[in-house]
């Protein structure tokens, strides 16, 4: 069973995300264990302070190294981690191939930044991988951690009802997914392509590949380079 530990200074932001749908069922079926930790629990300050002004001045507060280090070391004393991931806009761009690799790991730790980020020494001493979910800035790393965890968990064998489903997602073969349809076959004159109701499996797969290729050429030609 995979275990994902998420370190946050606003852990309640993540509560709902892992309490529903596929992610909830994955935990109930013991495919994955997700544990969210409040960094404030590791502060020695009576006010549970975990941030301070940046050396050198400038706007914004910085998450201090001491409470984060205590939290990480406490978890490391219990188990070994394959990766300690920091979610940050200047990290490596998240890609499907990266997610595929992470889904094969056993224990992952994710650190959510906040304010102006974490003390650089946290990154130097503990973090093994830095990941960005896009070229934009969020208020904190909680949403990014949730996105990454979701992408990883759905790839774990047994999580999805149809284990081939994840293999046909966009980006798995550097192609975008083809169009999909469901009932009714005719909605106000808009009909499902005849090939999809033909029952000819080989021709359907060929059509889907052609549609994936066409869609990728039109929308993401960079994936074909």
ROKOLMI-472213 format. One record per residue (C-alpha): residue in three letters; x, y, z. Coordinates in nm, 2 decimals, decimal comma. Layout:
% residues N
{resn = ALA; px = X; py = Y; pz = Z}
...
END
This chain:
% residues 225
{resn = UNK; px = 0,00; py = 0,00; pz = 0,00}
{resn = UNK; px = 0,13; py = 0,34; pz = -0,09}
{resn = UNK; px = 0,15; py = 0,61; pz = 0,18}
{resn = UNK; px = 0,14; py = 0,98; pz = 0,10}
{resn = UNK; px = 0,22; py = 1,23; pz = 0,38}
{resn = UNK; px = 0,12; py = 1,59; pz = 0,31}
{resn = UNK; px = 0,27; py = 1,87; pz = 0,52}
{resn = UNK; px = 0,07; py = 2,19; pz = 0,54}
{resn = UNK; px = 0,02; py = 2,49; pz = 0,75}
{resn = UNK; px = -0,35; py = 2,50; pz = 0,64}
{resn = UNK; px = -0,44; py = 2,13; pz = 0,65}
{resn = UNK; px = -0,82; py = 2,18; pz = 0,65}
{resn = UNK; px = -0,79; py = 2,29; pz = 0,29}
{resn = UNK; px = -0,72; py = 1,93; pz = 0,20}
{resn = UNK; px = -0,99; py = 1,75; pz = 0,41}
{resn = UNK; px = -1,27; py = 1,75; pz = 0,16}
{resn = UNK; px = -1,05; py = 1,67; pz = -0,14}
{resn = UNK; px = -0,96; py = 1,32; pz = -0,01}
{resn = UNK; px = -1,30; py = 1,25; pz = 0,14}
{resn = UNK; px = -1,50; py = 1,18; pz = -0,18}
{resn = UNK; px = -1,52; py = 0,97; pz = -0,49}
{resn = UNK; px = -1,22; py = 0,78; pz = -0,62}
{resn = UNK; px = -0,98; py = 0,90; pz = -0,37}
{resn = UNK; px = -1,20; py = 0,81; pz = -0,08}
{resn = UNK; px = -1,26; py = 0,46; pz = -0,22}
{resn = UNK; px = -0,89; py = 0,41; pz = -0,28}
{resn = UNK; px = -0,82; py = 0,47; pz = 0,09}
{resn = UNK; px = -1,11; py = 0,26; pz = 0,21}
{resn = UNK; px = -0,98; py = -0,03; pz = -0,01}
{resn = UNK; px = -0,63; py = 0,01; pz = 0,14}
{resn = UNK; px = -0,47; py = 0,09; pz = -0,19}
{resn = UNK; px = -0,33; py = 0,41; pz = -0,05}
{resn = UNK; px = -0,30; py = 0,59; pz = 0,29}
{resn = UNK; px = -0,31; py = 0,97; pz = 0,28}
{resn = UNK; px = -0,21; py = 1,14; pz = 0,60}
{resn = UNK; px = -0,22; py = 1,52; pz = 0,64}
{resn = UNK; px = 0,01; py = 1,69; pz = 0,89}
{resn = UNK; px = -0,03; py = 2,04; pz = 1,04}
{resn = UNK; px = 0,31; py = 2,20; pz = 1,05}
{resn = UNK; px = 0,20; py = 2,42; pz = 1,34}
{resn = UNK; px = 0,19; py = 2,11; pz = 1,56}
{resn = UNK; px = 0,57; py = 2,11; pz = 1,54}
{resn = UNK; px = 0,62; py = 2,47; pz = 1,65}
{resn = UNK; px = 0,77; py = 2,53; pz = 1,99}
{resn = UNK; px = 0,62; py = 2,88; pz = 2,01}
{resn = UNK; px = 0,31; py = 2,91; pz = 2,24}
{resn = UNK; px = 0,14; py = 3,09; pz = 1,96}
{resn = UNK; px = 0,22; py = 2,80; pz = 1,72}
{resn = UNK; px = 0,40; py = 3,05; pz = 1,49}
{resn = UNK; px = 0,57; py = 2,89; pz = 1,19}
{resn = UNK; px = 0,66; py = 3,19; pz = 0,98}
{resn = UNK; px = 0,88; py = 3,50; pz = 1,01}
{resn = UNK; px = 1,02; py = 3,79; pz = 0,81}
{resn = UNK; px = 1,27; py = 3,72; pz = 0,54}
{resn = UNK; px = 1,64; py = 3,81; pz = 0,60}
{resn = UNK; px = 1,73; py = 4,10; pz = 0,38}
{resn = UNK; px = 1,39; py = 4,25; pz = 0,40}
{resn = UNK; px = 1,11; py = 4,26; pz = 0,14}
{resn = UNK; px = 0,74; py = 4,19; pz = 0,14}
{resn = UNK; px = 0,59; py = 3,86; pz = 0,26}
{resn = UNK; px = 0,66; py = 3,60; pz = 0,53}
{resn = UNK; px = 0,87; py = 3,28; pz = 0,50}
{resn = UNK; px = 0,79; py = 2,94; pz = 0,65}
{resn = UNK; px = 1,07; py = 2,87; pz = 0,90}
{resn = UNK; px = 1,30; py = 2,57; pz = 0,88}
{resn = UNK; px = 1,27; py = 2,45; pz = 1,24}
{resn = UNK; px = 0,90; py = 2,33; pz = 1,26}
{resn = UNK; px = 0,93; py = 2,18; pz = 0,91}
{resn = UNK; px = 1,25; py = 2,00; pz = 1,00}
{resn = UNK; px = 1,09; py = 1,86; pz = 1,31}
{resn = UNK; px = 0,79; py = 1,73; pz = 1,12}
{resn = UNK; px = 1,00; py = 1,57; pz = 0,84}
{resn = UNK; px = 1,24; py = 1,41; pz = 1,09}
{resn = UNK; px = 0,96; py = 1,27; pz = 1,30}
{resn = UNK; px = 0,81; py = 1,10; pz = 0,99}
{resn = UNK; px = 1,15; py = 0,98; pz = 0,87}
{resn = UNK; px = 1,20; py = 0,81; pz = 1,20}
{resn = UNK; px = 0,90; py = 0,60; pz = 1,13}
{resn = UNK; px = 0,96; py = 0,50; pz = 0,76}
{resn = UNK; px = 1,19; py = 0,57; pz = 0,46}
{resn = UNK; px = 1,05; py = 0,79; pz = 0,19}
{resn = UNK; px = 1,12; py = 0,74; pz = -0,18}
{resn = UNK; px = 1,07; py = 1,11; pz = -0,25}
{resn = UNK; px = 1,02; py = 1,43; pz = -0,04}
{resn = UNK; px = 0,84; py = 1,66; pz = -0,28}
{resn = UNK; px = 0,81; py = 2,04; pz = -0,25}
{resn = UNK; px = 0,53; py = 2,19; pz = -0,45}
{resn = UNK; px = 0,66; py = 2,52; pz = -0,60}
{resn = UNK; px = 0,61; py = 2,73; pz = -0,91}
{resn = UNK; px = 0,99; py = 2,71; pz = -0,99}
{resn = UNK; px = 0,99; py = 2,33; pz = -0,98}
{resn = UNK; px = 1,00; py = 2,08; pz = -1,26}
{resn = UNK; px = 0,69; py = 2,09; pz = -1,47}
{resn = UNK; px = 0,45; py = 1,81; pz = -1,38}
{resn = UNK; px = 0,41; py = 1,57; pz = -1,67}
{resn = UNK; px = 0,22; py = 1,24; pz = -1,71}
{resn = UNK; px = 0,55; py = 1,04; pz = -1,74}
{resn = UNK; px = 0,66; py = 1,19; pz = -1,40}
{resn = UNK; px = 0,33; py = 1,09; pz = -1,25}
{resn = UNK; px = 0,36; py = 0,74; pz = -1,39}
{resn = UNK; px = 0,70; py = 0,70; pz = -1,22}
{resn = UNK; px = 0,58; py = 0,83; pz = -0,89}
{resn = UNK; px = 0,28; py = 0,59; pz = -0,89}
{resn = UNK; px = 0,53; py = 0,31; pz = -0,86}
{resn = UNK; px = 0,68; py = 0,44; pz = -0,53}
{resn = UNK; px = 0,60; py = 0,32; pz = -0,18}
{resn = UNK; px = 0,61; py = 0,62; pz = 0,04}
{resn = UNK; px = 0,59; py = 0,99; pz = -0,07}
{resn = UNK; px = 0,60; py = 1,31; pz = 0,13}
{resn = UNK; px = 0,47; py = 1,63; pz = -0,01}
{resn = UNK; px = 0,55; py = 1,97; pz = 0,14}
{resn = UNK; px = 0,31; py = 2,26; pz = 0,07}
{resn = UNK; px = 0,46; py = 2,61; pz = 0,06}
{resn = UNK; px = 0,27; py = 2,92; pz = 0,18}
{resn = UNK; px = 0,33; py = 3,29; pz = 0,19}
{resn = UNK; px = 0,66; py = 3,36; pz = 0,01}
{resn = UNK; px = 0,76; py = 2,99; pz = 0,04}
{resn = UNK; px = 0,99; py = 2,79; pz = 0,27}
{resn = UNK; px = 1,33; py = 2,87; pz = 0,40}
{resn = UNK; px = 1,58; py = 2,76; pz = 0,13}
{resn = UNK; px = 1,76; py = 2,54; pz = 0,37}
{resn = UNK; px = 1,45; py = 2,31; pz = 0,38}
{resn = UNK; px = 1,49; py = 2,26; pz = 0,01}
{resn = UNK; px = 1,87; py = 2,21; pz = 0,04}
{resn = UNK; px = 1,86; py = 1,97; pz = 0,33}
{resn = UNK; px = 1,54; py = 1,76; pz = 0,29}
{resn = UNK; px = 1,36; py = 1,80; pz = -0,05}
{resn = UNK; px = 1,45; py = 1,54; pz = -0,31}
{resn = UNK; px = 1,21; py = 1,66; pz = -0,59}
{resn = UNK; px = 1,05; py = 1,99; pz = -0,67}
{resn = UNK; px = 0,74; py = 2,00; pz = -0,88}
{resn = UNK; px = 0,53; py = 2,27; pz = -1,04}
{resn = UNK; px = 0,17; py = 2,21; pz = -1,17}
{resn = UNK; px = 0,19; py = 2,51; pz = -1,40}
{resn = UNK; px = 0,34; py = 2,85; pz = -1,47}
{resn = UNK; px = 0,13; py = 3,04; pz = -1,23}
{resn = UNK; px = 0,13; py = 3,12; pz = -0,86}
{resn = UNK; px = -0,13; py = 3,00; pz = -0,60}
{resn = UNK; px = -0,18; py = 3,11; pz = -0,24}
{resn = UNK; px = -0,03; py = 2,79; pz = -0,12}
{resn = UNK; px = 0,08; py = 2,44; pz = -0,23}
{resn = UNK; px = -0,22; py = 2,26; pz = -0,10}
{resn = UNK; px = -0,41; py = 2,26; pz = -0,43}
{resn = UNK; px = -0,09; py = 2,15; pz = -0,61}
{resn = UNK; px = -0,04; py = 1,87; pz = -0,37}
{resn = UNK; px = -0,40; py = 1,76; pz = -0,42}
{resn = UNK; px = -0,36; py = 1,76; pz = -0,79}
{resn = UNK; px = -0,04; py = 1,56; pz = -0,78}
{resn = UNK; px = -0,18; py = 1,31; pz = -0,53}
{resn = UNK; px = -0,49; py = 1,26; pz = -0,74}
{resn = UNK; px = -0,29; py = 1,20; pz = -1,06}
{resn = UNK; px = -0,07; py = 0,95; pz = -0,88}
{resn = UNK; px = -0,34; py = 0,76; pz = -0,68}
{resn = UNK; px = -0,57; py = 0,69; pz = -0,99}
{resn = UNK; px = -0,28; py = 0,50; pz = -1,15}
{resn = UNK; px = -0,24; py = 0,25; pz = -0,86}
{resn = UNK; px = -0,36; py = -0,09; pz = -0,96}
{resn = UNK; px = -0,71; py = -0,16; pz = -0,83}
{resn = UNK; px = -0,81; py = 0,21; pz = -0,78}
{resn = UNK; px = -1,00; py = 0,24; pz = -1,10}
{resn = UNK; px = -1,28; py = -0,01; pz = -1,18}
{resn = UNK; px = -1,14; py = -0,06; pz = -1,52}
{resn = UNK; px = -0,76; py = -0,08; pz = -1,49}
{resn = UNK; px = -0,71; py = 0,00; pz = -1,86}
{resn = UNK; px = -0,89; py = 0,33; pz = -1,82}
{resn = UNK; px = -0,59; py = 0,52; pz = -1,69}
{resn = UNK; px = -0,38; py = 0,39; pz = -1,98}
{resn = UNK; px = -0,61; py = 0,56; pz = -2,23}
{resn = UNK; px = -0,60; py = 0,90; pz = -2,07}
{resn = UNK; px = -0,46; py = 1,20; pz = -2,24}
{resn = UNK; px = -0,07; py = 1,22; pz = -2,24}
{resn = UNK; px = -0,01; py = 0,85; pz = -2,17}
{resn = UNK; px = 0,12; py = 0,80; pz = -2,52}
{resn = UNK; px = 0,19; py = 1,17; pz = -2,60}
{resn = UNK; px = -0,15; py = 1,20; pz = -2,75}
{resn = UNK; px = -0,47; py = 1,37; pz = -2,63}
{resn = UNK; px = -0,76; py = 1,14; pz = -2,56}
{resn = UNK; px = -1,02; py = 1,10; pz = -2,84}
{resn = UNK; px = -1,38; py = 1,23; pz = -2,82}
{resn = UNK; px = -1,61; py = 1,02; pz = -2,60}
{resn = UNK; px = -1,99; py = 0,97; pz = -2,62}
{resn = UNK; px = -2,27; py = 0,81; pz = -2,41}
{resn = UNK; px = -2,64; py = 0,76; pz = -2,44}
{resn = UNK; px = -2,86; py = 0,88; pz = -2,60}
{resn = UNK; px = -2,71; py = 0,80; pz = -2,95}
{resn = UNK; px = -2,91; py = 1,09; pz = -3,10}
{resn = UNK; px = -2,96; py = 1,41; pz = -2,91}
{resn = UNK; px = -3,16; py = 1,68; pz = -3,09}
{resn = UNK; px = -3,01; py = 1,56; pz = -3,42}
{resn = UNK; px = -2,66; py = 1,54; pz = -3,29}
{resn = UNK; px = -2,56; py = 1,18; pz = -3,34}
{resn = UNK; px = -2,29; py = 0,96; pz = -3,21}
{resn = UNK; px = -2,04; py = 0,86; pz = -3,49}
{resn = UNK; px = -2,17; py = 0,54; pz = -3,65}
{resn = UNK; px = -1,84; py = 0,36; pz = -3,60}
{resn = UNK; px = -1,88; py = 0,37; pz = -3,22}
{resn = UNK; px = -2,21; py = 0,18; pz = -3,24}
{resn = UNK; px = -2,09; py = -0,07; pz = -3,50}
{resn = UNK; px = -1,96; py = -0,32; pz = -3,26}
{resn = UNK; px = -1,64; py = -0,36; pz = -3,47}
{resn = UNK; px = -1,37; py = -0,34; pz = -3,20}
{resn = UNK; px = -1,07; py = -0,31; pz = -3,43}
{resn = UNK; px = -1,22; py = -0,03; pz = -3,64}
{resn = UNK; px = -1,33; py = 0,15; pz = -3,33}
{resn = UNK; px = -0,97; py = 0,14; pz = -3,19}
{resn = UNK; px = -0,84; py = 0,26; pz = -3,52}
{resn = UNK; px = -1,10; py = 0,55; pz = -3,52}
{resn = UNK; px = -1,00; py = 0,65; pz = -3,17}
{resn = UNK; px = -0,63; py = 0,66; pz = -3,26}
{resn = UNK; px = -0,70; py = 0,87; pz = -3,56}
{resn = UNK; px = -0,91; py = 1,11; pz = -3,36}
{resn = UNK; px = -0,64; py = 1,13; pz = -3,09}
{resn = UNK; px = -0,38; py = 1,21; pz = -3,35}
{resn = UNK; px = -0,60; py = 1,47; pz = -3,51}
{resn = UNK; px = -0,69; py = 1,64; pz = -3,18}
{resn = UNK; px = -0,33; py = 1,64; pz = -3,07}
{resn = UNK; px = -0,22; py = 1,80; pz = -3,40}
{resn = UNK; px = -0,48; py = 2,07; pz = -3,37}
{resn = UNK; px = -0,45; py = 2,15; pz = -3,00}
{resn = UNK; px = -0,11; py = 2,03; pz = -2,88}
{resn = UNK; px = 0,13; py = 1,99; pz = -3,17}
{resn = UNK; px = 0,42; py = 2,02; pz = -2,93}
{resn = UNK; px = 0,35; py = 1,67; pz = -2,80}
{resn = UNK; px = 0,43; py = 1,53; pz = -3,14}
{resn = UNK; px = 0,77; py = 1,69; pz = -3,17}
END
